[in-house]
Amino acid sequence: MSDEIEQITSNNYGADNITVLEGLEAVRMRPAMYIGDINTRGLHHLVYEVVDNSIDEALAGHCSNIFVKIHEDNSVSVEDDGRGIPVDMHKKEGRSALEVVLTVLHAGGKFDKDTYKVSGGLHGVGVSCVNALSSYLLVTVQRDGKKYQQEYSIGVPKYPVKEIGTSDKHGTTVHFKPDATIFTVHEYNYDTLAARMRELSYLNRGISITISDDRNKDENGEPFTEHFLSEGGLSEFVQFLDKTRQPLIPDPIYMEGLRDNVVVEVAFQYNDSYIENIHSYVNNINTIEGGTHVVGFRRALTRVFKGWATKNDLFKNLKVEISGEDFREGITCLVSVKVPEPSFEGQTKTKLGNSEVDAIVAGIVGEKLEYYLEENPKEAKTIVNKVILAATARMAAKKARELVQRKSVLGGAGLPGKLSDCADKDPTVCELFLVEGDSAGGTAKQGRNRAFQAILPLRGKILNVEKAMEHKIYENEEIKNIFTALGVTKGVEGDDKALNISKLRYHKIVIMCDADVDGSHITTLILTFFFRHMKEMIENGYIYIASPPLYLVKKGNKQHYAWNDEERKKFIKELAGDGKEDSVHTQRYKGLGEMNAEQLWETTLNPDTRTFRQITIDNAAEADHVFSMLMGDEVPPRREFIEAHAKYAKIDV
Ligand code: 0RA
């Protein structure tokens, strides 16, 4: 037991409950085992864990409003208007049920056998976990005309549950402050939380979720607030994801059903892009590796469309063979199932394993889709024509891709001429820098440590893969170079087009562009390419962005690099003493090319001094929405987004 807990418990209410404390201590000893990690992800996970409980209460039909608030001190409260966690004495434990729920691991649903907890699975570690990892937690319950509360410190109650007044409302409020000694990151990202709340509102139509941020108040003192409530559920979610894409048919195709206690909901639309875009969920958890529910959907989609097209003679003059993937080109699809006892498999435990779900989803989708096609022959024909085009294009793509890959298996000679490779061959220590422009590429080549750092200069703007047909992608010179330099290949045919990274030559791929508007555009283009065609590289944590400094502040023989305006001002003050902008010498680095090789090494390449930003996907649906918007045709939403987010835009003005 840690000193801290001992100290708190020795003269405190929770002292007798050794087993409880052992449970909470286990969480504190190995937080990552319970919440994934102790970085940004884990910090945000705490909120999802608490919200999940309120969603469960809503799905059981007892709650319709959830309020999430980020407080000024980065504590978070989650309020719902459910029944309120029971407060009566728990006979076996000799304590209030409320206290048991908040302090005993996995106690959450045990009092309520009638409804099965859907959120379980990947999360579902329970609110007691959040309590154990919070320096402070206050729970307030309103039920049966009264108001109750209890406070905790790192999961240990400060006093028994107490009645603090009367109330004619009902519900639960959990207000917690993550323990700063556990987490490496302490600030909540509003966009991350809001994206998840939006996603939850689409996945659970009819539940109203409001999120507000007290750290960001307007001139009237009102916190920034967003309200999510979807009546259309998954159909609206599809429309949100495809906001900047051109739909092929007027409305998304929607189907739902219940079989053997499994709730199935599916919505999909076709658009004029070439991307297969399927997001799947089990009990509100994003199953990024797919699983039996996705397999069932795909099977039904192929079977029913093939059957309908054949029956209507639409495939009669075909010169190519139609494959399953042709039915998914340009599709944006959501598959959401609620399964009582999900089993998760796969590397990141985000792949549904329950074999029975395949047939359940295929059955429901098959039936409803057959009906849809009979009722909507015009839409059905439009989609089948698109499928035929996809099959034709796939043959062309296959040829183009084979050409690229044949080259790469030729070995050394197959490496791109522009690549300055490193000496080491152990991919775990090797780094590849994708550098904007030949000139910066030259500097990087001189400045690098050639033992383990390789440089690949990219000329100008790489292809916008969001808009390009697949074979165009494999014909593109820059993209070919990236493929061959990395040493990765993609399955050429069939449903299994997974990236083969067994021959990957570097475990750090670092995008290095100028710190200006063009540079961030190129960074986004490269990221879009990885996101759409090498997602596994991001999921494995191999993709990084370099952060070259923006300024060099210099006086006499003293100098400092600055990465933002705050730092720049600080250094000017330090060096000049007066803080006056033009009295000291400030060099603004407009491009990487303005640094010499030594400066580039010192600031951006040297592992001891550089900072990289690792690219992760917090929310796949949100990332999809943002990429399609950034790379799509519509200007206004893109401008709005950039104005709200881009830090470079300000500097350039
Ligand atoms: C157990 C039993 C009952 C409600 C809850 C838990 C409950 C938990 C949470 C967590 C956040 N909000 C919540 N709302 C309710 C039902 C007890 C009864 O029959 O009234």
Residues whose N, C-alpha, C, O or C-beta is under 5 A from the ligand:
A	BS01	0RA	N53 S54 E57 D80 G82 R83 G84 I85 P86 G108 F111 D112 T172
